[in-house]
Amino acid sequence: MENYYRELVCFLNAKLGNRQVAEDVVHDAYLRVLERSSDTPIEQPRAFLYRTALNLVIDDHRRNALRQVEPLDVLDNEERYFSPSPQGTLDHGQRLEMLQRALAELSPVCRESFLLRKIEGLSHNEIAETLGISKALVEKHIVNAMKHCRVRIKQWDAH
């Protein structure tokens, strides 16, 4: 399934006109596919991956469209709701700590690939150059890091 990665990024980049957004959608699509609960093998992985990615784009578009038609008082209430309470700040701090713990469990090159992408905003090519590894390996590391962090945080949240 990893051989469809570049192809799907190019396809979404052409549709969205933004490579960074396209890569993020493809990461999320891969995670969705990797984390699906069904044990049934996917008949047509390429079609399934494309459908998942397009659904993510559509969902995001719907969310943004809905947000734009919401009355201002709803947004005002939302802002009050989201301003950090002492408890909320603690939860955010705990989540950050969990993320750091999960990242610490990864191999150095996997962690670095993830951080260079998500924190520094480097492209896959730039990361590959910086770390002296192939672009395909960078893509694999980022997907693995995201999956690992999500799984570990879910486990820790359950306790």
C-alpha positions as CSV (number, residue, x, y, z in Angstrom):
1,M,0.0,0.0,0.0
2,E,3.0,2.3,0.6
3,N,3.6,2.4,-3.2
4,Y,0.5,4.6,-3.6
5,Y,1.7,7.3,-1.3
6,R,3.4,9.6,-3.8
7,E,0.7,9.0,-6.4
8,L,-2.0,10.0,-3.9
9,V,-0.1,13.1,-2.7
10,C,0.3,14.2,-6.3
11,F,-3.4,13.6,-7.0
12,L,-4.6,15.5,-3.9
13,N,-2.0,18.3,-4.5
14,A,-3.5,18.8,-8.0
15,K,-7.0,18.9,-6.5
16,L,-6.2,21.1,-3.4
17,G,-3.3,23.2,-4.8
18,N,-1.4,22.7,-1.5
19,R,1.3,20.0,-1.2
20,Q,1.5,20.3,2.7
21,V,-2.2,19.8,3.1
22,A,-2.2,17.0,0.5
23,E,0.6,15.2,2.5
24,D,-1.2,15.7,5.8
25,V,-4.5,14.3,4.3
26,V,-2.5,11.3,3.0
27,H,-0.9,10.7,6.4
28,D,-4.4,10.8,8.0
29,A,-5.8,8.4,5.3
30,Y,-3.0,5.9,5.9
31,L,-3.6,6.1,9.7
32,R,-7.3,5.5,9.2
33,V,-6.5,2.5,7.0
34,L,-3.9,1.1,9.5
35,E,-6.2,1.6,12.5
36,R,-9.4,0.2,11.0
37,S,-11.0,-2.3,13.3
38,S,-12.1,-4.8,10.7
39,D,-10.0,-7.9,10.1
40,T,-11.4,-8.3,6.6
41,P,-8.6,-7.8,4.1
42,I,-9.0,-4.8,1.8
43,E,-10.0,-6.1,-1.7
44,Q,-8.6,-3.1,-3.6
45,P,-6.1,-1.2,-1.4
46,R,-5.5,1.6,-3.9
47,A,-9.2,2.4,-4.4
48,F,-9.8,2.1,-0.6
49,L,-7.0,4.5,0.2
50,Y,-8.2,7.0,-2.4
51,R,-11.7,6.8,-1.1
52,T,-10.5,7.3,2.5
53,A,-8.4,10.4,1.5
54,L,-11.2,11.9,-0.5
55,N,-13.6,11.4,2.4
56,L,-11.2,13.2,4.7
57,V,-11.0,16.2,2.3
58,I,-14.8,16.2,2.0
59,D,-15.3,16.1,5.8
60,D,-12.8,18.9,6.3
61,H,-14.5,21.0,3.6
62,R,-17.9,20.4,5.3
63,R,-16.5,21.4,8.7
64,N,-15.0,24.6,7.3
65,A,-18.2,25.4,5.4
66,L,-20.3,24.9,8.5
67,R,-18.0,27.0,10.6
68,Q,-18.4,29.9,8.1
69,V,-22.2,30.0,8.4
70,E,-22.3,29.8,12.2
71,P,-23.7,32.9,13.9
72,L,-21.1,34.9,15.7
73,D,-22.6,34.4,19.2
74,V,-22.0,30.6,18.7
75,L,-18.4,31.3,18.0
76,D,-18.2,33.6,21.0
77,N,-19.7,30.9,23.3
78,E,-17.2,28.4,21.8
79,E,-14.3,30.7,22.6
80,R,-15.4,31.0,26.2
81,Y,-15.8,27.2,26.3
82,F,-12.3,26.7,24.9
83,S,-10.5,29.2,27.0
84,P,-8.3,27.1,29.3
85,S,-9.5,26.5,32.8
86,P,-6.9,25.4,35.3
87,Q,-8.2,21.8,34.8
88,G,-8.1,22.2,31.0
89,T,-4.5,23.4,31.1
90,L,-3.5,20.4,33.2
91,D,-5.2,18.1,30.7
92,H,-3.3,19.8,27.9
93,G,0.0,19.5,29.9
94,Q,-0.7,15.8,30.6
95,R,-1.4,15.2,26.9
96,L,1.8,16.9,25.9
97,E,3.7,14.8,28.4
98,M,2.1,11.6,27.0
99,L,3.1,12.7,23.5
100,Q,6.7,13.3,24.6
101,R,6.8,9.8,26.3
102,A,5.4,8.2,23.2
103,L,8.0,9.9,21.0
104,A,10.8,8.9,23.4
105,E,9.9,5.2,22.7
106,L,10.6,5.6,19.0
107,S,14.0,5.1,17.3
108,P,15.9,8.4,17.0
109,V,15.6,8.6,13.2
110,C,11.8,7.9,13.3
111,R,11.3,10.5,16.0
112,E,13.5,13.0,14.1
113,S,11.5,12.5,10.9
114,F,8.3,13.1,12.7
115,L,9.5,16.2,14.5
116,L,11.1,17.7,11.4
117,R,7.8,17.3,9.6
118,K,5.3,18.3,12.2
119,I,7.3,20.9,14.2
120,E,9.7,22.3,11.6
121,G,7.4,21.9,8.7
122,L,10.1,20.4,6.4
123,S,9.1,18.6,3.2
124,H,9.8,14.9,2.9
125,N,12.6,15.7,0.5
126,E,14.2,18.1,2.9
127,I,13.9,15.6,5.7
128,A,15.4,12.8,3.5
129,E,18.3,15.2,2.7
130,T,18.8,16.3,6.3
131,L,18.8,12.7,7.7
132,G,20.6,11.1,4.7
133,I,17.8,8.5,4.2
134,S,15.4,7.9,1.3
135,K,12.1,9.8,0.9
136,A,10.2,6.5,1.1
137,L,11.8,5.8,4.5
138,V,10.9,9.3,5.7
139,E,7.3,8.7,4.8
140,K,7.3,5.3,6.5
141,H,8.8,6.8,9.7
142,I,6.3,9.6,9.9
143,V,3.3,7.2,9.4
144,N,4.8,4.8,12.0
145,A,5.4,7.7,14.5
146,M,1.9,9.0,14.2
147,K,0.4,5.5,14.6
148,H,2.6,4.8,17.6
149,C,1.7,8.0,19.4
150,R,-2.0,7.6,18.7
151,V,-2.0,4.0,20.0
152,R,0.1,4.8,23.1
153,I,-2.0,7.9,24.1
154,K,-5.2,5.8,23.7
155,Q,-3.6,3.1,26.0
156,W,-2.6,5.7,28.6
157,D,-6.0,7.4,28.4
158,A,-7.7,4.1,29.1
159,H,-5.9,3.8,32.5
